[in-house]
Amino acid sequence: MTTVSIDARRLAVLLGGVCFALAASATDVGHVSLLIGEARVVRADGTPEVLQRGAQIRVGDRIETSANGHVHMRFVDNAAVSVRPDSSLEVQAYRFDVLRPESNEVKFRVEKGTSRSISGAATDLDKSRFRLNTPIAAIGVRGTDFIVQTDPTGVRATVSDGAIVVGALGAGCSAAGLGPCSGAQVRELSADMGRLMAEVRPNDQATRILPAADLSVATAASRIERSDAARPLSPSAAHAIGLAAAEPTPG
């Protein structure tokens, strides 16, 4: 039996994306594929709901986990995003159109805690159409698997694959933007650089690249996330979002 190449699998995801506008509802952009412990979703209209596995994720949703909560989401372009314990992540925008990649838009905000993002087809098509914001820093990607942690002491990010561009929010780096910030205050961090992390502290004007002394940000819960990200979509779920031929590559 011929082995399906990574490129072929990616192509299947991209072609499946053509069907998204017809096969999925206007607001559903992903679903909860894994849930451990307790979590809730606050919808765009402010309505809170107890989160359950299989729940649909929509633009405007804010995912909030308890101290024992861990949520893993799969999006319409096969991207994977996790929200770790005692964390909050908002889906600010999610648009995927394989025929018009210039209209793609993927945007998250991590208000507190830790999140992991594994890029999907929307970002693969045009990396300038992705942004993850925190209260004090913005992260753009070069095609990536990365983890970000934010708390009152600052923002720290590590990279498992690819590269990220981290900038302190302020002059030249606006939370309203899309894609990586540019300028003297930003720094690029790639997986090839080894055990390093990007850090922005409150009132910093520039990002720093430092040894990742506390590797918990890079390693905690990664085995659970790799296992779930490698699980193929169920036939019904794949058909519903036009990704019937898509199979994620095991990490």
N, C-alpha and C positions, 0 to 999 in steps of 0.2 A: 504494500500500500504506500502510495506516495505521501511523504510528509508535507504538511501545509506549512509554507514559510511564514515568517512573521509579517513580511510585506503583503502576502496574500491575505492574511487575516486582517491586517489593517485596511486593505482595499475592501474587504467584505463589510467592515464597519462603515467605511466611507460611503459605499454604495447603498448600504442600508439607511444611511442618513437621509437619502433622497426621499424615502418614504415617511420620514418623521412627521412632516407637516400634515400628511393625510391620515396617518395611522394613529397618532397620539392626540390627546386633547390639547387645547390651546394653552393650558396651564400646567399640566403634569410634565415635569422635566426629568424625573428620576424616581427611585423608590428606595426604601430601606431594605437592604439585603441581609443585614446582620444587626441584632440588638441584644446586648448583654446588660442586665441591670435595668435601671429606670431612666427614662428620658421623656421629654415632651417636645412638641412642635407648637410654636406660636405662629398662627397664620397671618397673612398680610393685613387682615382686618382686625388683628389683635386677639382672635379667638384661640385659647390654648386647648390642645388635645394631647392625651396620653399617647405616646408614640408606640407603635407596634410594628413588628416585622411585616414587610409587604406594603406598608403605608406609602402613599404617593407623596412626592416632594414637588413643591411648586415655587416659582419665583416669588420672593417676598417672605418665604418661610424662615423662621429662626429656630434652629435646633439647639435645645438646651439639655445637657446631661447632668445627672446627679453625681454624687461622689462615687457611686458604683456603676455609673452608666457608660456604655460604649456603643456608638452608632456607626454603622458603615452604610454608605449610600452608593448606588450605581446610577449613573446618569445616561441620558439618551444617546450619547456618543461613546459609551462604554468607559467613561472616566470613573474613577473611584475616589471617594472622599470619606475620611473617617473623622469623627468627633469624639475625642477621648474624655475620660471622667472630668466632671466639674468644669465643663467648657460650654461655649456658646458660639455658634456659627450661623450667619445669615446668607441665604442665597439671594444675592442682589440682582443678578441677571443670568439668564442661560438661554442662548439662542444658537442653534446648530443647523446650518444649511450647506450641504456639500457642494451645491452648484453655485453658491454665492458666498465663499468663505470670507469675503470682506465684510459681510453682515453678521458673522458669528460674534458672539459676545458671551464670555464666561467671567463672572465676577462674584467673589465671596468677600465676606467680612468676618474675621474672627475677633469677637469682642473680648473674650478671655479664654484662657486654657490652651489646649493643644489640639491641632488638627493635622492630618496628613492628606496630601493631594497627589494623585497619580493621573497625569494628563490623559485625555481622551482624544478622539478624532478631531473635535472642534479646534483644540489647541495645536494638534499636529499640523492641521491645514494652514494655520496662521497664528504663530506664537504671540504676535502683537495684540491678539484679541482676548488675552487672559489677564486678570488682575486679582490678587488677594490683598485686601487691606486689613490692617490692625489699627488700633487707636493712634499709633505713632509712626507706623512704617507701612510701606507698600512693597509688594513682591510681584515681580513679573517673571516669566519663565523662558527657558530656551528648549523646552521639551523635557519633562521633568517628573521625578518622584521626590517630593520633599516634605519635611515636617516643620511646622511653625509653632512656637510656644510664646504666649503673651501673658504677662502679669504686671502688677504695678511697678516692678523693677525694670521692665523693658521687654524687648522682643528678641527671640533667638530663633535661628533657622538652620537646619542641616539638610544636606542633599544626599540621596541614595543613588540617583541616576540623573544624568543631564546637568543642568545648571539653572541657577536663579539669579535675578538681579534685585537687590534690596536697597531701598532708599528711605531716608527719614522724611516723613511728611513735612511739608513746609514750602518755602520758596523753590519753585521748579519741580516740585513733586506733589501733585494734588490728589486727594482721595477721589475726586471726580474723574480722574483720568482712567485710561485703559492701556494695558501693556506695561512694559518696564518703564520706570522713570529714567531720566538721563541727567547728566551733569556730574560735577566734581564730587557731590555728596553720596553718590551711589557706588556700590561695590558688587562685583559678580562673584558668586561662589559656585564652584563645580564639584562634582563627585570626584573628579580626577585630582583635586587638590588634597585629598586625604581627610583626616579626622579634624576638620575645621568647622566653625560655625560663623554665621553672620549675626551681628548683634547691634541693636539700636536701643539706647537708653533714653529715658525722658530728657528732653531739652537737647539731645544730641543733634548736631547739624549734619553729621555724616555717619555712614555705616562703618563698622569695624569688623575685620576678619580676625578671629581668635581661635586658639586651640579649643576643641570641644571637650573640655575637661569633664563636664557633666554629660556623659553620653546617654543619660536616661531620656533626654529629648529625642535622641536618634533611635533608640532601641526599644523603648517601652511599647508593648502591644504589637510590635511589628509582625510577629509570627501569625497572630490572629488576622491581621489585615492582609498579609500576603496570601493566606489560605483562602480568604473570602474573595479577594480580587482575582484569584486564579480560577474560581468556580464559574463554569459557563452559565449564561442566562438560561432559565427554564424556557422550553419551547414556546409556552404561552406568553411569557413576558417578552421574549425576543420578538415574537411576531407582532405584539402590541406596539412596539416602538420601531418596527421595521429593521430589526437587526438579526433576522433568523439565521444568517450564515456566520454571525460573529462569534468568535471564541477568543477570550483573552488569553494571552500567553502566560503560562505559569511563571511566577517569579522565583 
